[in-house]
Amino acid sequence: MAQPAGYDVFIPISKYMAQGNADNLSAWFDDNLEIAVISQGSSASKAQARQIVKTFFDSHTPRSFEVNHTAGRDNMKYALGTLNAGGENYSVTIFVSSKGKTYKIQQLKIERL
């Protein structure tokens, strides 16, 4: 699905983070990506990363997610945000790069604040 110029890829990604929707969030994952959840970091396939995020959301129910900062170029962007989940706040870093006409998440980090 192609995205129009000026489209903010982080709007749908933020919505799925806030909802704790691992299935919809993982639709944005690249085939392989770097994922780190509370310092457990690794390279993972899309399916493995979906399961890692799902496990985190199941044990830390998200209440809100807010993007605090975004930057990047046309082909690569990142967002820094704060996730309130399970009564704690987490720092979230999301790197995306363009794959043809769409963006895919290359790296997702969730760390305790």
SETORLUM-48227 format. One record per residue: residue in three letters; x, y, z of N, C-alpha, C in turn. Coordinates in steps of 0.001 Angstrom, whole numbers, plus 500000, padded with zeros to 6 digits. Atoms other than C-alpha are relative to their C-alpha. Layout:
N
site code = ALA&n.X = X&n.Y = Y&n.Z = Z&ca.X = X&ca.Y = Y&ca.Z = Z&c.X = X&c.Y = Y&c.Z = Z
...
END
This chain:
113
site code = MET&n.X = 500839&n.Y = 498820&n.Z = 500000&ca.X = 500000&ca.Y = 500000&ca.Z = 500000&c.X = 500879&c.Y = 501237&c.Z = 500000
site code = ALA&n.X = 499186&n.Y = 498800&n.Z = 500156&ca.X = 501535&ca.Y = 503240&ca.Z = 498825&c.X = 499481&c.Y = 501094&c.Z = 500921
site code = GLN&n.X = 500403&n.Y = 498918&n.Z = 499122&ca.X = 501535&ca.Y = 506238&ca.Z = 501122&c.X = 500232&c.Y = 501338&c.Z = 499311
site code = PRO&n.X = 499865&n.Y = 498703&n.Z = 500658&ca.X = 500947&ca.Y = 509808&ca.Z = 499897&c.X = 501115&c.Y = 500847&c.Z = 500616
site code = ALA&n.X = 498964&n.Y = 499089&n.Z = 499513&ca.X = 503544&ca.Y = 512550&ca.Z = 500243&c.X = 499507&c.Y = 500694&c.Z = 501263
site code = GLY&n.X = 500365&n.Y = 499346&n.Z = 498757&ca.X = 503573&ca.Y = 514055&ca.Z = 503719&c.X = 499300&c.Y = 499076&c.Z = 500992
site code = TYR&n.X = 500660&n.Y = 500975&n.Z = 499139&ca.X = 502040&ca.Y = 510903&ca.Z = 505185&c.X = 500863&c.Y = 499725&c.Z = 501224
site code = ASP&n.X = 499257&n.Y = 500284&n.Z = 498768&ca.X = 503042&ca.Y = 510317&ca.Z = 508824&c.X = 499824&c.Y = 498527&c.Z = 500369
site code = VAL&n.X = 500031&n.Y = 501440&n.Z = 499750&ca.X = 503853&ca.Y = 506626&ca.Z = 509147&c.X = 499800&c.Y = 499695&c.Z = 501483
site code = PHE&n.X = 500078&n.Y = 500267&n.Z = 498570&ca.X = 503947&ca.Y = 506990&ca.Z = 512925&c.X = 498583&c.Y = 500138&c.Z = 500572
site code = ILE&n.X = 501382&n.Y = 499890&n.Z = 499512&ca.X = 500219&ca.Y = 507805&ca.Z = 513223&c.X = 499374&c.Y = 498617&c.Z = 500191
site code = PRO&n.X = 500568&n.Y = 501332&n.Z = 499753&ca.X = 498992&ca.Y = 504226&ca.Z = 512625&c.X = 500841&c.Y = 499161&c.Z = 500960
site code = ILE&n.X = 499127&n.Y = 500765&n.Z = 499106&ca.X = 502021&ca.Y = 502728&ca.Z = 514391&c.X = 499718&c.Y = 500395&c.Z = 501452
site code = SER&n.X = 500292&n.Y = 499511&n.Z = 498643&ca.X = 501310&ca.Y = 504917&ca.Z = 517457&c.X = 498661&c.Y = 499468&c.Z = 500493
site code = LYS&n.X = 501332&n.Y = 500479&n.Z = 499622&ca.X = 497653&ca.Y = 503877&ca.Z = 517439&c.X = 500081&c.Y = 498543&c.Z = 500453
site code = TYR&n.X = 499901&n.Y = 501430&n.Z = 499653&ca.X = 498566&ca.Y = 500155&ca.Z = 517499&c.X = 500823&c.Y = 499783&c.Z = 501261
site code = MET&n.X = 499233&n.Y = 500078&n.Z = 498745&ca.X = 501160&ca.Y = 500719&ca.Z = 520244&c.X = 499074&c.Y = 500313&c.Z = 501180
site code = ALA&n.X = 500895&n.Y = 499591&n.Z = 498915&ca.X = 498550&ca.Y = 502505&ca.Z = 522395&c.X = 498934&c.Y = 498944&c.Z = 500269
site code = GLN&n.X = 501030&n.Y = 501039&n.Z = 499854&ca.X = 496003&ca.Y = 499735&ca.Z = 521745&c.X = 500576&c.Y = 498684&c.Z = 500489
site code = GLY&n.X = 499391&n.Y = 501285&n.Z = 499675&ca.X = 498517&ca.Y = 496981&ca.Z = 522453&c.X = 499640&c.Y = 498956&c.Z = 498962
site code = ASN&n.X = 500421&n.Y = 500888&n.Z = 501075&ca.X = 497586&ca.Y = 495479&ca.Z = 519094&c.X = 501217&c.Y = 499470&c.Z = 499240
site code = ALA&n.X = 498784&n.Y = 500572&n.Z = 500588&ca.X = 500561&ca.Y = 493254&ca.Z = 518221&c.X = 499775&c.Y = 499550&c.Z = 498556
site code = ASP&n.X = 500273&n.Y = 500473&n.Z = 501358&ca.X = 498875&ca.Y = 491832&ca.Z = 515106&c.X = 500059&c.Y = 501146&c.Z = 498987
site code = ASN&n.X = 499983&n.Y = 498862&n.Z = 500926&ca.X = 498241&ca.Y = 495205&ca.Z = 513454&c.X = 501366&c.Y = 500686&c.Z = 499971
site code = LEU&n.X = 498671&n.Y = 499401&n.Z = 499941&ca.X = 501587&ca.Y = 496580&ca.Z = 514649&c.X = 500978&c.Y = 499194&c.Z = 499157
site code = SER&n.X = 499039&n.Y = 500851&n.Z = 500721&ca.X = 503450&ca.Y = 493603&ca.Z = 513173&c.X = 499821&c.Y = 500077&c.Z = 498489
site code = ALA&n.X = 500179&n.Y = 499800&n.Z = 501447&ca.X = 501955&ca.Y = 494357&ca.Z = 509749&c.X = 500999&c.Y = 501034&c.Z = 499479
site code = TRP&n.X = 499006&n.Y = 498983&n.Z = 500369&ca.X = 504461&ca.Y = 497251&ca.Z = 509744&c.X = 501432&c.Y = 499490&c.Z = 500114
site code = PHE&n.X = 498648&n.Y = 500545&n.Z = 499813&ca.X = 507435&ca.Y = 495002&ca.Z = 510619&c.X = 500601&c.Y = 499600&c.Z = 498656
site code = ASP&n.X = 499291&n.Y = 500531&n.Z = 501160&ca.X = 510063&ca.Y = 494280&ca.Z = 507970&c.X = 500126&c.Y = 498489&c.Z = 500190
site code = ASP&n.X = 499883&n.Y = 501460&n.Z = 499920&ca.X = 510745&ca.Y = 490600&ca.Z = 507210&c.X = 500932&c.Y = 499579&c.Z = 501137
site code = ASN&n.X = 499093&n.Y = 500203&n.Z = 498870&ca.X = 513645&ca.Y = 490760&ca.Z = 509695&c.X = 500260&c.Y = 501368&c.Z = 500615
site code = LEU&n.X = 499788&n.Y = 498724&n.Z = 499340&ca.X = 514156&ca.Y = 493460&ca.Z = 512286&c.X = 500735&c.Y = 499797&c.Z = 501316
site code = GLU&n.X = 499369&n.Y = 499990&n.Z = 498683&ca.X = 516066&ca.Y = 494370&ca.Z = 515421&c.X = 498910&c.Y = 500321&c.Z = 501003
site code = ILE&n.X = 501002&n.Y = 499732&n.Z = 498973&ca.X = 513865&ca.Y = 494155&ca.Z = 518482&c.X = 500639&c.Y = 499856&c.Z = 501377
site code = ALA&n.X = 499495&n.Y = 500043&n.Z = 498628&ca.X = 514721&ca.Y = 494939&ca.Z = 522094&c.X = 498854&c.Y = 500405&c.Z = 500919
site code = VAL&n.X = 501069&n.Y = 499737&n.Z = 499048&ca.X = 512101&ca.Y = 494700&ca.Z = 524834&c.X = 500553&c.Y = 499794&c.Z = 501402
site code = ILE&n.X = 499423&n.Y = 500012&n.Z = 498653&ca.X = 513316&ca.Y = 495589&ca.Z = 528347&c.X = 501344&c.Y = 499262&c.Z = 499999
site code = SER&n.X = 498604&n.Y = 500450&n.Z = 500131&ca.X = 516953&ca.Y = 494889&ca.Z = 527383&c.X = 500192&c.Y = 498586&c.Z = 499455
site code = GLN&n.X = 499854&n.Y = 501289&n.Z = 500687&ca.X = 516217&ca.Y = 491500&ca.Z = 525786&c.X = 500033&c.Y = 500298&c.Z = 498501
site code = GLY&n.X = 499875&n.Y = 499586&n.Z = 501390&ca.X = 517580&ca.Y = 492389&ca.Z = 522353&c.X = 500408&c.Y = 498874&c.Z = 499077
site code = SER&n.X = 499607&n.Y = 501002&n.Z = 500982&ca.X = 517875&ca.Y = 490301&ca.Z = 519223&c.X = 499519&c.Y = 500395&c.Z = 498621
site code = SER&n.X = 500561&n.Y = 499930&n.Z = 501343&ca.X = 517377&ca.Y = 490098&ca.Z = 515509&c.X = 498899&c.Y = 498963&c.Z = 499962
site code = ALA&n.X = 501128&n.Y = 500927&n.Z = 500016&ca.X = 514055&ca.Y = 488457&ca.Z = 514793&c.X = 499297&c.Y = 500059&c.Z = 498659
site code = SER&n.X = 500860&n.Y = 499989&n.Z = 501175&ca.X = 511826&ca.Y = 487446&ca.Z = 511953&c.X = 498740&c.Y = 500780&c.Z = 500367
site code = LYS&n.X = 501255&n.Y = 499291&n.Z = 499772&ca.X = 508536&ca.Y = 489266&ca.Z = 511549&c.X = 499108&c.Y = 499231&c.Z = 500986
site code = ALA&n.X = 500852&n.Y = 500826&n.Z = 499127&ca.X = 506679&ca.Y = 486357&ca.Z = 513226&c.X = 500538&c.Y = 499949&c.Z = 501430
site code = GLN&n.X = 499403&n.Y = 500027&n.Z = 498656&ca.X = 509147&ca.Y = 486149&ca.Z = 516141&c.X = 499799&c.Y = 501339&c.Z = 500707
site code = ALA&n.X = 500152&n.Y = 498660&n.Z = 499424&ca.X = 509004&ca.Y = 489912&ca.Z = 516683&c.X = 498553&c.Y = 500230&c.Z = 500425
site code = ARG&n.X = 501408&n.Y = 499858&n.Z = 499646&ca.X = 505192&ca.Y = 489823&ca.Z = 516665&c.X = 499719&c.Y = 499301&c.Z = 501333
site code = GLN&n.X = 500216&n.Y = 500759&n.Z = 498769&ca.X = 505259&ca.Y = 487170&ca.Z = 519396&c.X = 500652&c.Y = 500685&c.Z = 501204
site code = ILE&n.X = 499306&n.Y = 499285&n.Z = 498925&ca.X = 507791&ca.Y = 489135&ca.Z = 521484&c.X = 499163&c.Y = 501195&c.Z = 500459
site code = VAL&n.X = 500814&n.Y = 498822&n.Z = 499673&ca.X = 505629&ca.Y = 492276&ca.Z = 521304&c.X = 498683&c.Y = 499574&c.Z = 500637
site code = LYS&n.X = 501268&n.Y = 500499&n.Z = 499451&ca.X = 502433&ca.Y = 490289&ca.Z = 521964&c.X = 500185&c.Y = 499580&c.Z = 501461
site code = THR&n.X = 499708&n.Y = 500434&n.Z = 498632&ca.X = 503989&ca.Y = 488730&ca.Z = 525077&c.X = 500164&c.Y = 501212&c.Z = 500922
site code = PHE&n.X = 499825&n.Y = 498777&n.Z = 499206&ca.X = 505041&ca.Y = 492178&ca.Z = 526311&c.X = 498649&c.Y = 500666&c.Z = 500259
site code = PHE&n.X = 501308&n.Y = 499354&n.Z = 499846&ca.X = 501564&ca.Y = 493669&ca.Z = 525673&c.X = 499085&c.Y = 499199&c.Z = 500925
site code = ASP&n.X = 500845&n.Y = 500845&n.Z = 499142&ca.X = 499891&ca.Y = 490689&ca.Z = 527385&c.X = 500328&c.Y = 500190&c.Z = 501479
site code = SER&n.X = 499621&n.Y = 499850&n.Z = 498605&ca.X = 501881&ca.Y = 491261&ca.Z = 530575&c.X = 500121&c.Y = 501460&c.Z = 500444
site code = HIS&n.X = 499937&n.Y = 498560&n.Z = 499699&ca.X = 502055&ca.Y = 495097&ca.Z = 530371&c.X = 498935&c.Y = 500683&c.Z = 499133
site code = THR&n.X = 501102&n.Y = 499462&n.Z = 500797&ca.X = 498658&ca.Y = 496362&ca.Z = 529187&c.X = 500210&c.Y = 501488&c.Z = 499697
site code = PRO&n.X = 499802&n.Y = 498591&n.Z = 500360&ca.X = 499184&ca.Y = 499608&ca.Z = 527225&c.X = 498790&c.Y = 500859&c.Z = 500335
site code = ARG&n.X = 501044&n.Y = 499017&n.Z = 499724&ca.X = 497209&ca.Y = 502637&ca.Z = 528373&c.X = 500094&c.Y = 501174&c.Z = 499033
site code = SER&n.X = 499820&n.Y = 498886&n.Z = 500941&ca.X = 498711&ca.Y = 505295&ca.Z = 526111&c.X = 501381&c.Y = 499908&c.Z = 499363
site code = PHE&n.X = 498711&n.Y = 499873&n.Z = 500667&ca.X = 501495&ca.Y = 505959&ca.Z = 523640&c.X = 500043&c.Y = 501368&c.Z = 499350
site code = GLU&n.X = 499856&n.Y = 498663&n.Z = 500552&ca.X = 502776&ca.Y = 509380&ca.Z = 522660&c.X = 501367&c.Y = 500133&c.Z = 499354
site code = VAL&n.X = 498742&n.Y = 499723&n.Z = 500686&ca.X = 505416&ca.Y = 510268&ca.Z = 520077&c.X = 500490&c.Y = 501358&c.Z = 500477
site code = ASN&n.X = 499415&n.Y = 498764&n.Z = 499483&ca.X = 507725&ca.Y = 512891&ca.Z = 521584&c.X = 500890&c.Y = 500703&c.Z = 498983
site code = HIS&n.X = 499040&n.Y = 499434&n.Z = 500950&ca.X = 510132&ca.Y = 513404&ca.Z = 518684&c.X = 500071&c.Y = 499110&c.Z = 498766
site code = THR&n.X = 499754&n.Y = 500748&n.Z = 501231&ca.X = 510512&ca.Y = 512379&ca.Z = 515046&c.X = 501062&c.Y = 500734&c.Z = 499202
site code = ALA&n.X = 498974&n.Y = 499418&n.Z = 500859&ca.X = 513343&ca.Y = 512941&ca.Z = 512596&c.X = 500299&c.Y = 499012&c.Z = 498883
site code = GLY&n.X = 499577&n.Y = 500906&n.Z = 501053&ca.X = 514856&ca.Y = 511480&ca.Z = 509472&c.X = 499971&c.Y = 500643&c.Z = 498632
site code = ARG&n.X = 500023&n.Y = 499595&n.Z = 501401&ca.X = 515034&ca.Y = 511701&ca.Z = 505706&c.X = 498851&c.Y = 499260&c.Z = 499325
site code = ASP&n.X = 501101&n.Y = 500633&n.Z = 500728&ca.X = 512656&ca.Y = 510529&ca.Z = 502994&c.X = 499996&c.Y = 498482&c.Z = 500135
site code = ASN&n.X = 499949&n.Y = 501468&n.Z = 500025&ca.X = 513880&ca.Y = 506936&ca.Z = 503019&c.X = 500169&c.Y = 499362&c.Z = 501369
site code = MET&n.X = 499785&n.Y = 500555&n.Z = 498666&ca.X = 514499&ca.Y = 506559&ca.Z = 506762&c.X = 499537&c.Y = 500996&c.Z = 501048
site code = LYS&n.X = 500533&n.Y = 499124&n.Z = 498954&ca.X = 512708&ca.Y = 507961&ca.Z = 509804&c.X = 500078&c.Y = 499283&c.Z = 501346
site code = TYR&n.X = 500100&n.Y = 500614&n.Z = 498680&ca.X = 512704&ca.Y = 507425&ca.Z = 513533&c.X = 499104&c.Y = 500840&c.Z = 500892
site code = ALA&n.X = 500847&n.Y = 499328&n.Z = 499018&ca.X = 510400&ca.Y = 508268&ca.Z = 516387&c.X = 500425&c.Y = 499561&c.Z = 501389
site code = LEU&n.X = 499793&n.Y = 500284&n.Z = 498585&ca.X = 511011&ca.Y = 508483&ca.Z = 520109&c.X = 498670&c.Y = 500272&c.Z = 500685
site code = GLY&n.X = 501286&n.Y = 499827&n.Z = 499351&ca.X = 507959&ca.Y = 507988&ca.Z = 522267&c.X = 499991&c.Y = 499443&c.Z = 501404
site code = THR&n.X = 500192&n.Y = 500502&n.Z = 498652&ca.X = 506642&ca.Y = 507173&ca.Z = 525694&c.X = 498755&c.Y = 499127&c.Z = 500022
site code = LEU&n.X = 501093&n.Y = 500957&n.Z = 499874&ca.X = 504485&ca.Y = 504123&ca.Z = 526302&c.X = 499676&c.Y = 499842&c.Z = 501482
site code = ASN&n.X = 500453&n.Y = 500278&n.Z = 498640&ca.X = 502441&ca.Y = 503900&ca.Z = 529488&c.X = 499323&c.Y = 498642&c.Z = 499934
site code = ALA&n.X = 500520&n.Y = 501376&n.Z = 500061&ca.X = 501836&ca.Y = 500193&ca.Z = 530041&c.X = 500217&c.Y = 499316&c.Z = 501339
site code = GLY&n.X = 499891&n.Y = 500742&n.Z = 498743&ca.X = 501134&ca.Y = 498093&ca.Z = 533107&c.X = 500388&c.Y = 500867&c.Z = 501175
site code = GLY&n.X = 499709&n.Y = 499096&n.Z = 498888&ca.X = 501405&ca.Y = 501132&ca.Z = 535363&c.X = 501401&c.Y = 500579&c.Z = 499993
site code = GLU&n.X = 498646&n.Y = 499458&n.Z = 500105&ca.X = 504946&ca.Y = 501991&ca.Z = 534191&c.X = 500138&c.Y = 500751&c.Z = 498684
site code = ASN&n.X = 499696&n.Y = 499310&n.Z = 501247&ca.X = 506405&ca.Y = 504286&ca.Z = 531550&c.X = 501227&c.Y = 499376&c.Z = 499354
site code = TYR&n.X = 498915&n.Y = 500582&n.Z = 500782&ca.X = 508660&ca.Y = 502978&ca.Z = 528804&c.X = 500390&c.Y = 500959&c.Z = 498893
site code = SER&n.X = 499479&n.Y = 499252&n.Z = 501132&ca.X = 510864&ca.Y = 504740&ca.Z = 526301&c.X = 499952&c.Y = 499073&c.Z = 498785
site code = VAL&n.X = 500119&n.Y = 500807&n.Z = 501212&ca.X = 510145&ca.Y = 503507&ca.Z = 522778&c.X = 500719&c.Y = 500708&c.Z = 498864
site code = THR&n.X = 499317&n.Y = 499497&n.Z = 501185&ca.X = 512412&ca.Y = 503973&ca.Z = 519767&c.X = 499576&c.Y = 499143&c.Z = 498817
site code = ILE&n.X = 500449&n.Y = 500714&n.Z = 501192&ca.X = 511096&ca.Y = 503062&ca.Z = 516322&c.X = 500740&c.Y = 500562&c.Z = 498794
site code = PHE&n.X = 499364&n.Y = 499624&n.Z = 501253&ca.X = 513211&ca.Y = 503138&ca.Z = 513151&c.X = 499238&c.Y = 499357&c.Z = 498860
site code = VAL&n.X = 500635&n.Y = 500544&n.Z = 501202&ca.X = 511486&ca.Y = 502745&ca.Z = 509801&c.X = 500822&c.Y = 500411&c.Z = 498784
site code = SER&n.X = 499411&n.Y = 499595&n.Z = 501271&ca.X = 512849&ca.Y = 502737&ca.Z = 506280&c.X = 499035&c.Y = 499628&c.Z = 498890
site code = SER&n.X = 500936&n.Y = 500238&n.Z = 501088&ca.X = 511088&ca.Y = 502840&ca.Z = 502967&c.X = 500402&c.Y = 498762&c.Z = 499219
site code = LYS&n.X = 499836&n.Y = 501190&n.Z = 500835&ca.X = 510656&ca.Y = 499618&ca.Z = 501037&c.X = 499087&c.Y = 500231&c.Z = 498816
site code = GLY&n.X = 500853&n.Y = 499648&n.Z = 501134&ca.X = 509456&ca.Y = 500739&ca.Z = 497656&c.X = 499136&c.Y = 501184&c.Z = 500377
site code = LYS&n.X = 500914&n.Y = 498901&n.Z = 499710&ca.X = 506358&ca.Y = 502837&ca.Z = 498327&c.X = 499425&c.Y = 499943&c.Z = 501411
site code = THR&n.X = 500519&n.Y = 500093&n.Z = 498637&ca.X = 505775&ca.Y = 501805&ca.Z = 501933&c.X = 501155&c.Y = 499985&c.Z = 500996
site code = TYR&n.X = 498996&n.Y = 500041&n.Z = 498937&ca.X = 507627&ca.Y = 502030&ca.Z = 505236&c.X = 499863&c.Y = 498709&c.Z = 500790
site code = LYS&n.X = 499980&n.Y = 501191&n.Z = 499151&ca.X = 508645&ca.Y = 499038&ca.Z = 507331&c.X = 500867&c.Y = 500286&c.Z = 501213
site code = ILE&n.X = 499235&n.Y = 499826&n.Z = 498764&ca.X = 509863&ca.Y = 498959&ca.Z = 510933&c.X = 501257&c.Y = 499123&c.Z = 499932
site code = GLN&n.X = 498709&n.Y = 500691&n.Z = 500008&ca.X = 513569&ca.Y = 498028&ca.Z = 510998&c.X = 500475&c.Y = 499698&c.Z = 501414
site code = GLN&n.X = 499549&n.Y = 500170&n.Z = 498623&ca.X = 514116&ca.Y = 498443&ca.Z = 514727&c.X = 498916&c.Y = 500526&c.Z = 500940
site code = LEU&n.X = 500958&n.Y = 499618&n.Z = 498968&ca.X = 511836&ca.Y = 498573&ca.Z = 517761&c.X = 500650&c.Y = 499724&c.Z = 501352
site code = LYS&n.X = 499426&n.Y = 500156&n.Z = 498653&ca.X = 513167&ca.Y = 499208&ca.Z = 521276&c.X = 498995&c.Y = 500511&c.Z = 501025
site code = ILE&n.X = 500853&n.Y = 499599&n.Z = 498889&ca.X = 511054&ca.Y = 499308&ca.Z = 524427&c.X = 500826&c.Y = 499845&c.Z = 501272
site code = GLU&n.X = 499158&n.Y = 500027&n.Z = 498807&ca.X = 512981&ca.Y = 500236&ca.Z = 527578&c.X = 499309&c.Y = 500709&c.Z = 501158
site code = ARG&n.X = 500546&n.Y = 499308&n.Z = 498806&ca.X = 511976&ca.Y = 501136&ca.Z = 531134&c.X = 500618&c.Y = 501370&c.Z = 500128
site code = LEU&n.X = 499492&n.Y = 498639&n.Z = 499754&ca.X = 512300&ca.Y = 504827&ca.Z = 531907&c.X = 500589&c.Y = 500104&c.Z = 501392
END
